[in-house]
Amino acid sequence: MTALLEYLHQTEPTTPVDVLVRRGNESLIVGHPHVRHVLIWDKKHRKYAALWDLLGQIRAAKYGRVVTLQRFASTGFLTAFSKAKERIGFAKNPLSLFFTRRVPHHIGDGTHEVTRNLRLLSDATPTPLVPPRLYPSAADEAAVAPYAATGPYICIAPTSVWFTKQYPETKWLELLAALPQHVAVYLLGGPPDVAACERLAAASGRANVTSIAGRIGLLASAALMRGAAMNYVNDSAPMHLCSAVGAPVTAIFCSTVPAFGFGPLAPVSFVVETKEPLECKPCGLHGHGACPLGHFRCAYGIEVEQLLATLPVLSS
């Protein structure tokens, strides 16, 4: 989405842009210099009543153009019945029949999601690709300044919503043991990741491995990752944070593949996968709660040496 905001700012700098996000994600957009107003959909409280209220807000705003990036009926409903002159979305959306512009959406052919989204506004994808971008505030920068002042440091975001997209804890411990001992390591995550990150920090046996999961917000995490010597992440949200602030990143793809279109876009970025050819990889677009075949070789087959190879030389 943020790449689309950058593109609109470049091509239509005087056009005001409002953004609709699910509650919980608004912290990424509030204060964004290219966003006039943030609409929030609270899916956990009065889900459908809240959706109807949003439709009323959207109609009252009399938007000239409404664009949905999702392929779900909920946002398709808001777009289709927005009364906007231009109603744009992907053809896979169940309500796309009511759109004025319907764009094909293909996953698996190597097209990046940024390119897919940009095609909603233009048939000619800009070259070079407009990258996503986030804007940490001064408060975000101040929140991570004490951590960044320690000298060279590495960030690791070890968790994922999906089990099969997450590098195993035993492998993370191997990496922590192999990283330069003089370099501080910060473990990042949200409130649901606190226990896993604290367990990993304790098991590492290193005094300079610190879990700050749940202590700082998403934009502050992005600000900290931007200054890291390297960020080790799964195919998950922290990878996209790195892309949006130009942070160096090593993205670990276990059950999924970059060809789905969600790989890193940071200037310094690496993708690491198992070197073993596996007929079962990828086993799904989003991952699973457990390896469907029980062996999880797509993760355990990734050697720590592959991760260490992306780390720049750090002076002591």
C-alpha positions as CSV (number, residue, x, y, z in Angstrom):
1,M,0.0,0.0,0.0
2,T,2.7,2.5,0.9
3,A,4.3,2.1,-2.6
4,L,0.9,3.2,-4.0
5,L,1.0,6.3,-1.7
6,E,4.5,7.2,-3.0
7,Y,3.3,6.7,-6.6
8,L,0.3,8.9,-6.1
9,H,2.4,11.6,-4.5
10,Q,4.7,11.5,-7.5
11,T,2.0,11.6,-10.2
12,E,-0.8,13.5,-8.4
13,P,0.8,15.6,-5.7
14,T,-2.2,17.8,-5.2
15,T,-4.7,15.0,-4.8
16,P,-5.7,14.3,-1.2
17,V,-5.5,10.7,-0.2
18,D,-7.4,9.0,2.7
19,V,-6.6,5.4,3.7
20,L,-8.7,2.7,5.3
21,V,-6.9,0.2,7.5
22,R,-7.9,-2.5,10.0
23,R,-7.7,-1.5,13.6
24,G,-4.3,-2.4,14.9
25,N,-2.5,-1.2,11.7
26,E,-3.2,2.5,12.0
27,S,0.0,3.3,13.8
28,L,1.9,2.6,10.5
29,I,-0.1,5.3,8.7
30,V,-1.1,8.0,11.2
31,G,1.3,10.9,10.6
32,H,2.2,9.7,7.1
33,P,3.0,12.9,5.1
34,H,1.0,11.7,2.0
35,V,-2.1,10.7,3.9
36,R,-4.8,13.3,4.7
37,H,-7.1,11.1,6.9
38,V,-7.0,7.5,8.2
39,L,-10.3,5.5,8.4
40,I,-10.3,2.5,10.8
41,W,-12.3,-0.6,10.5
42,D,-12.7,-2.4,13.8
43,K,-13.3,-6.0,12.8
44,K,-13.4,-7.3,16.3
45,H,-16.2,-5.1,17.5
46,R,-19.5,-4.8,15.7
47,K,-17.7,-6.0,12.6
48,Y,-20.5,-5.7,10.0
49,A,-22.2,-2.7,11.7
50,A,-18.8,-1.0,11.6
51,L,-18.5,-1.8,7.9
52,W,-21.9,-0.2,7.3
53,D,-20.9,2.9,9.2
54,L,-17.7,3.1,7.1
55,L,-19.8,3.0,3.9
56,G,-21.7,6.0,5.2
57,Q,-18.5,7.8,5.9
58,I,-17.1,7.0,2.5
59,R,-20.3,8.1,0.7
60,A,-20.4,11.3,2.7
61,A,-16.9,12.1,1.7
62,K,-17.9,12.0,-2.0
63,Y,-14.6,10.5,-3.1
64,G,-13.9,10.7,-6.8
65,R,-11.9,7.5,-6.8
66,V,-12.0,4.5,-4.4
67,V,-9.4,1.7,-4.8
68,T,-9.3,-1.6,-2.9
69,L,-6.1,-3.6,-2.8
70,Q,-7.8,-6.6,-1.3
71,R,-9.7,-9.4,-2.9
72,F,-12.2,-9.9,-0.1
73,A,-15.9,-9.1,-0.2
74,S,-15.8,-6.7,2.7
75,T,-13.6,-4.0,1.0
76,G,-15.2,-4.9,-2.3
77,F,-18.5,-3.9,-0.8
78,L,-17.1,-0.6,0.3
79,T,-15.7,0.1,-3.1
80,A,-18.6,-1.1,-5.2
81,F,-21.2,0.9,-3.3
82,S,-19.1,4.0,-2.5
83,K,-20.8,6.0,-5.2
84,A,-17.3,7.1,-6.4
85,K,-17.0,7.8,-10.1
86,E,-14.0,5.5,-10.3
87,R,-14.2,2.2,-8.4
88,I,-11.1,0.2,-8.8
89,G,-9.9,-3.3,-7.7
90,F,-8.8,-6.7,-8.7
91,A,-11.0,-8.9,-10.8
92,K,-10.8,-11.7,-8.2
93,N,-12.8,-9.6,-5.8
94,P,-16.3,-11.1,-5.5
95,L,-17.9,-7.7,-6.1
96,S,-15.6,-6.6,-8.9
97,L,-18.6,-6.7,-11.3
98,F,-19.5,-3.3,-9.8
99,F,-16.0,-1.8,-10.3
100,T,-15.3,0.6,-13.1
101,R,-11.7,-0.8,-13.5
102,R,-11.0,-4.5,-12.9
103,V,-7.4,-5.6,-12.9
104,P,-6.1,-9.2,-13.2
105,H,-4.3,-10.6,-10.2
106,H,-1.8,-13.5,-10.6
107,I,0.3,-15.0,-7.8
108,G,3.3,-17.3,-8.5
109,D,4.6,-15.8,-11.8
110,G,7.3,-13.8,-10.0
111,T,5.4,-10.5,-10.2
112,H,5.9,-8.5,-7.0
113,E,2.9,-7.4,-5.0
114,V,4.0,-3.8,-5.4
115,T,3.8,-4.2,-9.1
116,R,0.4,-5.8,-8.9
117,N,-0.9,-3.0,-6.7
118,L,0.5,-0.3,-9.0
119,R,-1.3,-1.8,-11.9
120,L,-4.5,-0.7,-10.3
121,L,-3.7,2.8,-11.2
122,S,-1.6,2.5,-14.3
123,D,-1.2,0.0,-17.2
124,A,2.5,1.1,-17.4
125,T,4.3,-0.1,-14.3
126,P,6.9,2.6,-13.4
127,T,10.6,1.7,-13.9
128,P,12.4,1.6,-11.6
129,L,9.7,0.2,-9.3
130,V,8.3,2.7,-6.8
131,P,9.4,1.2,-3.4
132,P,7.2,1.2,-0.3
133,R,8.1,3.7,2.3
134,L,7.2,4.4,6.0
135,Y,8.0,7.5,8.0
136,P,9.0,6.9,11.7
137,S,8.3,9.9,13.8
138,A,10.7,11.8,16.0
139,A,9.2,10.0,18.9
140,D,9.9,6.6,17.2
141,E,13.5,7.6,16.6
142,A,13.9,8.7,20.2
143,A,12.5,5.5,21.5
144,V,15.2,3.4,19.8
145,A,18.1,5.8,20.2
146,P,19.4,4.1,23.4
147,Y,19.5,0.8,21.6
148,A,21.2,2.2,18.5
149,A,23.9,3.9,20.6
150,T,25.5,0.6,21.6
151,G,27.6,0.4,18.5
152,P,27.2,-2.1,15.7
153,Y,24.1,-4.2,16.3
154,I,21.9,-6.9,14.6
155,C,18.2,-7.3,14.8
156,I,16.3,-10.6,14.6
157,A,12.6,-10.9,14.2
158,P,12.3,-14.7,15.0
159,T,8.5,-15.2,14.9
160,S,5.7,-15.5,12.4
161,V,2.0,-15.9,12.6
162,W,2.4,-19.1,10.6
163,F,4.5,-22.0,12.0
164,T,5.8,-23.1,8.6
165,K,7.0,-19.6,7.7
166,Q,9.1,-19.4,10.9
167,Y,12.7,-20.5,11.2
168,P,12.9,-23.0,14.1
169,E,14.1,-21.8,17.5
170,T,16.9,-24.3,17.6
171,K,18.2,-22.8,14.3
172,W,18.0,-19.3,15.7
173,L,20.0,-20.4,18.7
174,E,22.7,-21.8,16.3
175,L,22.8,-18.4,14.6
176,L,23.1,-16.5,17.9
177,A,26.0,-18.8,19.0
178,A,27.7,-18.1,15.7
179,L,27.3,-14.3,15.4
180,P,30.2,-12.1,16.5
181,Q,30.2,-12.1,20.3
182,H,31.0,-8.4,20.6
183,V,27.9,-7.4,18.6
184,A,24.6,-6.6,20.4
185,V,21.6,-8.5,19.1
186,Y,18.0,-7.2,19.6
187,L,15.0,-9.6,19.3
188,L,11.9,-7.8,17.8
189,G,8.3,-8.7,17.8
190,G,4.8,-7.6,19.0
191,P,3.1,-8.4,22.3
192,P,2.2,-11.9,21.1
193,D,5.9,-12.6,20.5
194,V,7.2,-11.6,23.9
195,A,7.4,-15.1,25.4
196,A,9.2,-16.6,22.4
197,C,11.7,-13.7,22.2
198,E,12.5,-13.8,25.9
199,R,12.9,-17.5,25.8
200,L,15.3,-17.2,22.9
201,A,17.3,-14.5,24.6
202,A,17.6,-16.5,27.8
203,A,18.6,-19.7,26.0
204,S,21.3,-18.0,24.0
205,G,23.4,-17.5,27.1
206,R,24.6,-14.2,25.7
207,A,24.4,-11.1,27.9
208,N,24.2,-8.8,24.8
209,V,21.1,-10.5,23.3
210,T,18.1,-8.5,24.4
211,S,14.5,-9.0,23.7
212,I,12.6,-5.8,23.2
213,A,9.5,-7.5,21.8
214,G,6.4,-5.7,22.9
215,R,8.3,-2.7,24.1
216,I,8.3,-0.5,21.0
217,G,5.9,0.0,18.1
218,L,6.1,-1.0,14.5
219,L,7.5,2.3,13.2
220,A,10.1,2.4,16.1
221,S,11.1,-1.2,15.2
222,A,11.5,0.0,11.6
223,A,13.7,2.9,12.7
224,L,15.9,0.5,14.8
225,M,16.2,-2.0,11.9
226,R,17.3,0.8,9.5
227,G,20.4,1.3,11.6
228,A,21.3,-2.4,12.0
229,A,24.3,-4.0,10.4
230,M,21.8,-6.8,9.3
231,N,18.3,-7.8,10.0
232,Y,17.4,-11.5,10.0
233,V,13.6,-12.0,9.5
234,N,11.1,-14.6,8.3
235,D,8.8,-14.1,5.3
236,S,6.7,-11.9,7.5
237,A,5.8,-8.3,8.4
238,P,9.3,-7.3,9.6
239,M,10.7,-8.1,6.2
240,H,8.3,-5.5,4.7
241,L,9.3,-3.0,7.4
242,C,12.9,-3.3,6.2
243,S,11.8,-2.7,2.6
244,A,9.9,0.4,3.6
245,V,12.8,2.1,5.4
246,G,15.7,0.7,3.3
247,A,17.1,-1.5,6.0
248,P,19.5,-4.3,5.2
249,V,17.7,-7.6,5.4
250,T,18.2,-11.3,5.1
251,A,14.8,-12.9,4.5
252,I,14.4,-16.5,5.4
253,F,11.8,-18.4,3.2
254,C,10.8,-21.7,4.7
255,S,7.6,-23.1,3.2
256,T,6.9,-20.1,0.9
257,V,8.8,-18.8,-2.1
258,P,9.7,-15.2,-3.3
259,A,7.9,-16.0,-6.6
260,F,4.6,-15.3,-4.8
261,G,5.6,-11.7,-5.0
262,F,6.3,-10.8,-1.4
263,G,10.1,-10.7,-1.4
264,P,12.3,-7.9,0.1
265,L,12.8,-4.7,-1.8
266,A,15.5,-3.0,0.4
267,P,18.6,-1.9,-1.5
268,V,20.6,-4.5,0.5
269,S,18.6,-7.6,0.7
270,F,19.1,-11.3,0.6
271,V,16.8,-14.3,0.3
272,V,17.8,-17.5,1.9
273,E,16.1,-20.9,1.3
274,T,17.1,-24.5,1.7
275,K,19.3,-25.7,-1.1
276,E,17.6,-29.1,-1.1
277,P,15.1,-29.5,-3.9
278,L,11.7,-30.2,-2.3
279,E,8.7,-31.2,-4.3
280,C,6.5,-30.1,-1.3
281,K,7.8,-26.5,-1.4
282,P,5.9,-24.3,-1.5
283,C,3.1,-26.0,0.4
284,G,0.8,-22.9,0.5
285,L,0.6,-19.2,0.0
286,H,0.3,-18.2,3.7
287,G,1.9,-21.1,5.5
288,H,0.4,-23.7,7.9
289,G,0.1,-24.4,11.6
290,A,2.4,-27.4,11.1
291,C,4.4,-29.0,8.3
292,P,1.8,-31.0,6.3
293,L,4.4,-33.9,5.9
294,G,5.8,-33.7,9.4
295,H,9.5,-33.2,8.5
296,F,9.7,-29.4,8.0
297,R,12.9,-29.8,5.9
298,C,12.3,-26.5,4.1
299,A,13.3,-24.8,7.4
300,Y,15.7,-27.3,9.0
301,G,17.5,-27.5,5.7
302,I,18.6,-23.9,5.8
303,E,22.1,-23.8,7.2
304,V,23.3,-21.1,9.6
305,E,26.3,-20.6,7.3
306,Q,23.9,-19.3,4.6
307,L,22.8,-16.6,7.1
308,L,26.3,-15.7,8.2
309,A,27.3,-15.2,4.6
310,T,25.1,-12.1,4.3
311,L,26.6,-10.4,7.4
312,P,29.1,-7.6,6.7
313,V,32.4,-7.6,8.5
314,L,32.0,-5.9,11.8
315,S,34.9,-4.4,13.6
316,S,35.3,-5.1,17.3
